[in-house]
Amino acid sequence: MFNEFKAIYTWESRYNLVIATTFERRASARLSGWLKKVQDTNQRPSWMLPHVFDELRQYLITDKFKAMSEQSKKAGGSLKGGSLHTGGAKTIGTIIR
């Protein structure tokens, strides 16, 4: 019964690059947010396997991660290049004004 209503969604192949890029950017941002929340709470979410959570916790205490984190903190507050990275959810026009 439900097979009769099965829809197939497609798009023109010329849009593949735009669709893939958009998906990767949004998926990356969402995953990054989820992992940051896990890092902040130090609690395993239901969607994360226990061994993955253990590996993530081990990675978060490495010198390599701490160095990258420190570098990102410095870059986020940098005035170099005339841009302080605190724009948030503002439009480009608002930021320029």
BELBEL-V435131 format. One line per field, one symbol per residue. ss: DSSP state (2 for helix, 1 for strand, 0 for the rest). phi: phi as a letter, one per 30 degrees, with the letter a starting at -180 (. if undefined). Layout:
ss=???
phi=???
This chain:
ss=0222200000002222222222222222222222222222200000000222222222220022222222222222000222000000000222220
phi=.dddcdcccbbdddcedddddddddddddddddddddddddhbddddcdeddddddddddcdddddddddddddddcdcdiibddbdiccddedddd
